Amino acid sequence: MNELTAKDLRRRAWALLAGANGAAGYGTYVFGLLLNVLVVFVVIVLITVLFVGAFAGLYAYLKGVASAAPTVGTYVAAFGVSAVAVILFLYVVGFASWGQTALAVALVRGGLTARHGLSGWGNGWRMVSLILWRQTFVFLWALLFVVPGVRAFFSYAMTPYLLVDHPDWTPRQCIAESKRMMEGHRWRYFCLYVSFLGWTLLAAVTSYFFGGLTQLLLTPYIDAACAAFYEDLLDRAERAAGGPAAEMPEQPYPETTETT
C-alpha cells in the first residue's frame, strides 16, 4: 500500500471540505467551530467578570481610591475566585480541543454535524488531563535536547484523536498507542505539518487586517488533513492485522482527466 504524501492528504482535505460524496463540508465545519468558539468566549467573559468583581476593592485600595484596607475576607474571596477562574479556564481549553478534534474526525468519516463542535461538554477534563500529561512528557524530553523534544511532540501527535475515539482510555494509554502508531511515520507527519507553514504565515499576516477570520477559515483545512493522516494510520493498522480496511481511498479524490 503506497503511503499518502502530504500533498495527497491536503488534496483529500480539500475534497472533504468541498463536500465530497455528498458529505457535510466546509460550511458545517466552520459553523461547528463558531459554536465552539462562542462557548469559549462566554466562559472567558465570565472569568473576566469574576476577576473584576473579586479584585475591584483591592485594586481601588492599592491605587488610593479607597481608604479602607481590604479585610481577610476580601483576600480569601479573591483567592477563591482565582481558583474558580483557573478551573473554568482549564475546562474550557479541554472543551475546545475535544470539540475541534471531534469535528475533524467526523468530517473524515462522513458523519459531520455542527454539534460535534459542542461534544467537548462533559469531556473537558479528560482532554485537559491528556494535554497536561502529553506536554509534561514533551517538556521532559526537550530538557535532554531539542531533537528528543521534537521527536516526542510528533510521537504523541495522535493522542487527541485516540481519546475522542476511546473516551475511557487514560492519558498514558493514549500516549503509548500514539507512540506505537507513529513509529515509522513521524517524518511523514512532520512533512505534512511543515507544508502548512506558508498558509499559517499568510493567515498571521492577514490577521492584522481581518482579525482572527483568516485563521478561522484556515483551521478546517489543517484539521481535515491531520485527521486524514490519523485515519490513514488506522487503515494501515487494520490492513496489517488482516482486518477490514477503513473507507479511505488511496487517492484522496478522483483524478480529473482532460479531454482534448
Secondary structure, DSSP 8 states (H G I E B T S, - for coil): -----HHHHHHHHHHHHTTGGG---HHHHHHHHHHHHHHHHHHHHHHHHHHHHHHHHHHHHHTTS--S---HHHHHHHHHHHHHHHHHHHHHHHHHHHHHHHHHHHHHHT---GGGGGTTTTTHHHHHHHHHHHHHHHHHHHHH-HHHHHHHHHHTTTHHHHHHH-TTS-HHHHHHHHHHHHTTTHHHHHHHHHHTHHHHHHHHHHHHHHTTHHHHHHHHHHHHHHHHHHHHHHHHHHHHTTS---S--SSSS-------
